[in-house]
Every structure is written in structure tokens, then in C-alpha cells.
């Protein structure tokens, strides 16, 4: 699934950059300070609060899983403001990527 996603994004790149790599995940909102600490050890592209749970359940049930994240905010006090500013574009970016992955998988 990951290789198909990489191929789709390479063959027809969207307007915004798409990155492939590790993300960190946890049980709480990750501040910039938290992320800096995590980044020193694991060097993830971003942090979220949902992906690991879905990946774990998928893995336990032998269900293929890929996580698509679109960044809409940062981990500091301006997170809400940046979310409001970028949520629409982040949603559109995710839609484009997921749509292409689904279309490629159906081929």
C-alpha cells in the first residue's frame, strides 16, 4: 500500500508537497517543546494523537493500514489560529492524496 501511494504521488505530484516517513503519536496534544524532545530521539515528520491506535487495531486484525496526515496546526499557543487558517487547505490536501491512493488501489 505504501509503495502504491509513493508511486501515485511521484507520477502525478499534487500542488503541495507530500512526505513519506515516520510520525509519532501519543495520548495528548503535543506541544512544540514535547515534539522537540521526541524529534531528538526518533526524528518523526510530525506528531498526532490518533494514528497509533488505528495502526495497532489494524495490525492485530491483519488489515492493511496507511496513515495520511495533513498538517493544519502547530504545537504552540498559536495552534488554534493556525488551525483556523489552514484547516480548509489541509482537508483538501488530504482528500487529494487519499482519493489518488484509493483510485490506484482499484486499478
Secondary structure, DSSP 8 states (H G I E B T S, - for coil): -HHHHHHHHHHT--SS----S--EE-SS---HHHHHHHHHHH--S-EESSHHHHHHHHHHTT------------SSTTHHHHHHHHHHHHHHHHHHHHHHHHHHHH-
